[in-house]
């Protein structure tokens, strides 16, 4: 499959590229050329420019929009927030619109589980709960990007999958001192993106069948954030491999 | 008298309700384009946080009637970013009342249904709908976190109330008249608090179709249409 991956310079983007490299042709948006691989091409430019987005989606069959913030954000807090908002909302709109016009049928967006942080720890959070984002610029804008992405499944015969990712970390770097109920290993997150590309829902008549939403985090003992527990919300084939047993066996947070 | 900043004062809605509201509150009008009758207003560009915040300084409440419907860039910058600026400035300045506005986003989905109250939004990907939907989410989030009492009026048609019988026509299913809207705005400015700090209200003047109910607007705001406007659309029998 020919797959465009945005935010490819981010650690998440790199993990997804590694996961997808075997058997797919990738176009990595945001990173410079690193290793010579005939199945990987590189792309740069501002996603909010429709001409650039149009070039990026040519000959692609799927778009993975990681939602990751770009490097070199403005140091000024307000300017940073304004840019994040514009990228998450208008940028996502421009990218998905270009993808629709290019005939792409599969779209995946990386949102965040942090929009449930406001809930107390004595509830089980599944995909059924209403998001309660904070006004933190990274959290709120990521959520607004999710809402933007969702509308494309409503309007067009395409499959849109939103993955609400926990806090990304490599299991080997996890420490009991800062254990977090929301942890997810980069490799498991990348696997979730790969599995999302298998969704063949673009021909569904009902928009809510074309749209899918999955919470992605480690499968720990006594979890707050449930993965794959609600009928109709399971990501087929997904089972986290990095579940931080060494941390949570010791009591965790 | 409450000091109220009205953003988007020169648009398609505000000039029609301002005259009826001026005895109720101390209005400061702001927009990027001149007011229809040439009246002096403040220049506030919703894309610039400093302009929005400076205009809001000293206000008790803000009413946001700004919108850009069709432009691929301005729609995001006026409707979405502008809403962020209003709520952010309200949080910064301690302003506890915001009246937000936008489209109902879903009316035609329910043309075959009745007794419709609050239904899930279905804005789709058009610039007007999606940018306003995003603005609602921004308002809801800021309202919850900063205790800003935010009333969001949603529309699907506005106009001048009839003053003579209208023959051979049914009335539109989701329309509010200027007289009713100005009254609703005054109620929104007066109300102490709304549940969860944020509520959307259908703005409707005629309910005889039994489609869009005003139950919530009546219960929370005390809103009622000034007259039974449906009576202007009576057939001779």
Interface residues (C-beta under 8 A of the other chain):
Chain A: X50 X78 X81 X82 X85 X86 X89 X90 X93 X94 X96 X97 X132 X133 X134 X135 X140 X143 X144 X147 X148 X151 X152 X154 X155 X156
Chain B: X49 X72 X73 X76 X77 X80 X81 X84 X88 X91 X122 X123 X124 X125 X130 X131 X133 X134 X137 X138 X141 X142 X144 X145 X146
